[in-house]
Amino acid sequence: MSEVQKQELEAQIADLKSQLTGDMFADMELRDQIHNLEMKLKGVKPMDSSIDCIGCGS
């Protein structure tokens, strides 16, 4: 992943975090998007998984 791609992901994460309201139910979709972007940024996927994460249940 290039430095430009990392910066773009970090910018998207910051934008999504700025939209959080503090209401757990209202923020659920935003938090899911943030989680997915952070996993992509860190190059993480679930253990024993050969495919990208669709959802981890958190």
FIMI-322749 format. One record per residue (C-alpha): residue number from 1; x, y, z. Coordinates in steps of 0.5 Angstrom, whole numbers. Example, Ala and Ser with C-alpha at 12.3 -4.5 7.8 and 13.67 -1.06 7.14 Angstrom:
2
<atom seq="1" px="25" py="-9" pz="16"/>
<atom seq="2" px="27" py="-2" pz="14"/>
***
This chain:
58
<atom seq="1" px="0" py="0" pz="0"/>
<atom seq="2" px="3" py="7" pz="-2"/>
<atom seq="3" px="4" py="13" pz="3"/>
<atom seq="4" px="-2" py="16" pz="-1"/>
<atom seq="5" px="-7" py="11" pz="-1"/>
<atom seq="6" px="-5" py="11" pz="7"/>
<atom seq="7" px="-6" py="18" pz="7"/>
<atom seq="8" px="-13" py="17" pz="4"/>
<atom seq="9" px="-15" py="12" pz="8"/>
<atom seq="10" px="-13" py="16" pz="14"/>
<atom seq="11" px="-17" py="22" pz="12"/>
<atom seq="12" px="-23" py="18" pz="10"/>
<atom seq="13" px="-23" py="15" pz="18"/>
<atom seq="14" px="-22" py="22" pz="20"/>
<atom seq="15" px="-28" py="24" pz="16"/>
<atom seq="16" px="-32" py="19" pz="19"/>
<atom seq="17" px="-30" py="20" pz="26"/>
<atom seq="18" px="-32" py="27" pz="25"/>
<atom seq="19" px="-39" py="25" pz="24"/>
<atom seq="20" px="-40" py="21" pz="30"/>
<atom seq="21" px="-46" py="23" pz="35"/>
<atom seq="22" px="-45" py="19" pz="41"/>
<atom seq="23" px="-51" py="15" pz="40"/>
<atom seq="24" px="-49" py="8" pz="40"/>
<atom seq="25" px="-55" py="6" pz="35"/>
<atom seq="26" px="-54" py="12" pz="30"/>
<atom seq="27" px="-47" py="11" pz="30"/>
<atom seq="28" px="-47" py="3" pz="29"/>
<atom seq="29" px="-46" py="4" pz="21"/>
<atom seq="30" px="-41" py="9" pz="22"/>
<atom seq="31" px="-37" py="5" pz="27"/>
<atom seq="32" px="-37" py="-1" pz="22"/>
<atom seq="33" px="-34" py="3" pz="16"/>
<atom seq="34" px="-29" py="6" pz="21"/>
<atom seq="35" px="-27" py="-1" pz="23"/>
<atom seq="36" px="-27" py="-4" pz="16"/>
<atom seq="37" px="-22" py="2" pz="14"/>
<atom seq="38" px="-18" py="1" pz="20"/>
<atom seq="39" px="-17" py="-6" pz="18"/>
<atom seq="40" px="-15" py="-4" pz="11"/>
<atom seq="41" px="-10" py="1" pz="13"/>
<atom seq="42" px="-7" py="-4" pz="18"/>
<atom seq="43" px="-7" py="-10" pz="13"/>
<atom seq="44" px="-11" py="-14" pz="18"/>
<atom seq="45" px="-16" py="-19" pz="17"/>
<atom seq="46" px="-19" py="-25" pz="21"/>
<atom seq="47" px="-15" py="-30" pz="23"/>
<atom seq="48" px="-16" py="-37" pz="19"/>
<atom seq="49" px="-19" py="-33" pz="14"/>
<atom seq="50" px="-17" py="-33" pz="7"/>
<atom seq="51" px="-22" py="-28" pz="5"/>
<atom seq="52" px="-23" py="-21" pz="7"/>
<atom seq="53" px="-27" py="-19" pz="13"/>
<atom seq="54" px="-35" py="-18" pz="11"/>
<atom seq="55" px="-36" py="-17" pz="19"/>
<atom seq="56" px="-33" py="-19" pz="25"/>
<atom seq="57" px="-39" py="-19" pz="29"/>
<atom seq="58" px="-37" py="-13" pz="34"/>
***
